[in-house]
């Protein structure tokens, strides 16, 4: 698996980081298969400069041939620079493997202030590509964190699953979610469901937990076989 992390690529009123990630996935589609695109929640604190709630994005990719990481990093870099938004502070990270030190940094970034200097030190020590692409370059923090969190297989909300269209909304059969590889579990008990209906809301956004894509739900009050979507866990 190859991980691409991006962060701080937008400003208020402009296209978001998830949109940029989707366009990057499309640009790489001939050589890399998208496994999933995930939004990761980092430390949400007034001291952290961010566009909204300090989230970063990871893209998990499978190469369709012999694709050097350096070439992938160069293509991602060029794509992001071509879509640079004035006032943003983008960062990019690309990794073919994720050492424990990167994950440790990533987990810290969810609960405390971390710095650009720390991010670069960790990336250099672990041999990862990490670069700021404009502005203050603060996005390197979230980009590195996104890679570390994606590698845990247990963090974030899934924005895109493979090449499935983002077309599910409202009530959907559990079987339809399972066909897309999404497990449906009771938020409280952890029990899994194989049938019934789930209200996925405006769009399907399962959580990434223990190597699976999971939609947490709660039983409807009327005792029917319908299931209401549970909390969007961070």
N, C-alpha and C positions, 0 to 999 in steps of 0.2 A: 504494500500500500504506500502511496505517496500522499503527503499532506501539504496543502497550501493554506497559509494563514494570511488574512488581510484585515486591516483595521484603519479607522480614521480616514476614510476615503470620500466623505461627503460633508456637506454643510446643510443647515436648515433650508428647506425649500427646494433642494436639489434631489436627484436620484440617490437612493440609498446604497449602502454597502452590499446588501443582498442582491440588488439589481446589477451592480457591477460584477458580483460573483457569478451570477447567471450568465452574463455576457461573456465572461472569461471561460466558463464551462463550454459555452457554444463555440468559442474560438478554438478551443483545444480538442473538440469532439473527434476530429479525424485521427488523433493519436492517443487520446486518453479517454477512458470511460468514467463518467462521474458515478461514484458510488453514493455519495450524499453530500449535501450542503447543510451545515449546521450553524446556528447562531449560539454564541456562548456569552453568558452574562458575567461581566467582570465587576470589580469593586465599584459600586455606585455610591459616590461620595462627592460632596461639593468641591473638594480639593482636586478632583480629577477632571481635567478639561475634556469634554465630549460633546457630540452633537445632540444626543438625547439621553439614553440610559446606560451608556458605556458597554455596548455589546460589540463583539468582534465575530468574524466569520471564518470557518474552516471549510475547505473543500477536500474530500477524500477521493483520490483518483487511482484508477488501475491503468497502467500503460498498455497499449495495444501492440507494442513492439519494443525494440531496444531504443529507449528514449533517455538520453543522458539528462541527469538532473540539472546540469548547467544550462542546457538548451531550454528546458522547461522554465527555469528561473528567468532566463532572458526573454522568453515569450510572454510570461506573466508581467514582467517589468515593463516591456514595451506596450502591452495592452493597457496597463494601469496608467502609464504616462500619457498615452493617447487620449485617455478619458479623465485626465486630471482636472479636478475642480478647484479653482482659486479659493484659497482660504482653508482648504483641507490639509491634513497632516499625515498622508498615507504611509503605511508600512507594509512590507511583504516578507514572508518567510516561506521557504520551501524545504521539505525534509523527506528523505527516503526512510529514515529510521529516527526514532525519538528517544534519546537517552533519558534516564530517570531524572537527571538534573533539570531538564526542560519541563517535565511534568511537575516537578517540585516548584519551579518558578511559576508555572501556570496556576497551580492551586493557590499559591500565595497571592497571585494577582486578583483572585476572587474575593479576598478578605482584607487586603492591606495595600498601602501605597508601594509601588515598585517603580524603578526608574529606567530610563533609556540605557544608562550606563550598565545597570545590572543585566538588562536584556542582551546587550551586545556582548558582555562578558560571558554569559551563559552560552550564547550562540557560537562564539569563537571557540570556547572550551569544548563544545560538543560537535564542532565542525559543520554547523548548519548555516545555510544562506539566510541572511537577515539584512534588510536594507530599508532605509527611509527614503521616500520618493518625493519629498517636497514639504514645504511649510516648516513646522517645528520637528517633523519626523517622529512625533510621539506615537504614531501608529505602529512603530516597531514593537512596542510593549504588547499591545493586543494581538499583533500578528504572531509573535512567538508564543503567547499564551494560548491562542486558538489551536496551534499545532499541538502543544502539550496536552490540552484538554481533549482534543479529538482523539489522540492516541490512547486515552484512557478507556474510550468506548462507553463512558458513563457520564456525559455532561452535555447539556445544551438541548435546544429544540431544533428538530429537523425541518428545514425549509424546503429541501428538494431531495427526493429519493430516486436515485438513478435517473432514468429518462422518462419516468412517469410524469404526465402532465399535472400541474397543480390545479386540478379541476374538481376536487371533492369538497362539497359544502352541504350544510344542513344534515338531514338524517340519511345515514348510509348503512347498508348491511355490514355486519361484522365481517362476513365473508369477503366483501370487497376490500376491506382494509387488510385482511390476512393475505389476499392475493398480492398486495403491494409489499408484503413483508412486515406489516405492522401488527404487533401483538396488542390485544385489548385486555386491560387488567383493571380490577377494582382498585381504586386509589387507596382504600383503607386496608382491605384484607389481602390484596395481591392476587386474588383469584382471577383466572383467565377465562375468557368467554369465547365461544365458538359460533354463537348465533345471536339473533336479536338485531336491534338497530342502535346506532350511535349518532348523536347529534354532534357533528364535528365543528359546528359553528361556521364562520365565514370561510375557513380553509383548514385543511388537515395539517396539524403541527404536532406530531408526536415528540416525545422526549427520547433522548438517547440514554439508555440505562443498561449496564452490565452486558454490553455488546449487542444489544437489541434496540429496535425502534419501537417504543411503547406509547400507546395512548391510554392515559389513566382516566377512568370513568367512575360515575356514581349511579346507583340505581334510580330510576324515575320514581317519584312519589306515588304514582297511580298503580304500582304493582305490575305494570305491563312488561313486555319483553323489550321495551325501549330502554336505552341507556343514555344518560346525559354525560356529556364530556366533563371530566373533572378539571382540576386546576392545571394551568400551564406552569409546570414546575420549572425553575431556573436550571 
